[in-house]
Amino acid sequence: MKLHEYQAGALLHSYKISIPLGNVAKSPEEALAVSNQFKSSGYVVKAQVLGGGRGMGHFKETGFQGGVHIVDSPEKVQTVAKQMLGNTLVTKQSGAEGLPCNSIYIVEKIGIDKELYLSLTLDRAGASPTFIYSKEGGMSIEDVAHSNPEAIHKLKVNPLKGLDKADLKQAAVNLGLEAYEDQVVSLFEKLYECFNDKDCDMIEINPLVLTKQGVVMAADSKVTIDSNADFR
């Protein structure tokens, strides 16, 4: 079972993983109210569909371009919401039929210093949870694997022994976040806890970001869980 981004964000936040301020809206009126809940220099409005490639998509009924928009006021959030909600987003992954957009996720615009990639998935062949991470985030990990495979690191976790602190500290080095080692170690530990507690098949953070304020944050997350698990 795949979770929408706002659901994935709420799940990670429940494990004290840093995410941008934000909330979900299912009507233009709710979108205005949500964006008025927090003061920000900008707002990111994201169509909530179960598929990738939202930013380059378009809405079938109106021709409105893009399932992700950055705007500078709550009123513009509401305007974008009217174009998205109740319509069908067509992306490269969805095919011509598209995907219904019945909710949007509105988050604060954050100042980003670095974009990275981090995921935790179950390696069924190796019978072990495996972290996959890279300095190169904000793009498809498949594209990174094709263009720069040496930029991708894998960390297999022995499910009987659990996480090794030395491996997590090395991950901070590999990510170029040596100065933020404590945050990286804590993030990996919390992700692993969430992964096990909720019977996840995959948690993907893309991008994982370092903000200009020095916070390691999950800017965009996807979670797939066992269909019988309770993710609340």
Helices and strands as residue ranges (DSSP letters): H 5-14, E 22-25, H 28-35, E 43-47, G 54-56, E 58-59, E 68-71, H 74-84, E 87-90, E 99-101, E 104-108, E 112-123, E 128-134, H 141-147, G 149-151, E 152-156, H 165-174, G 178-180, H 181-197, E 200-211, E 216-218, E 221-225
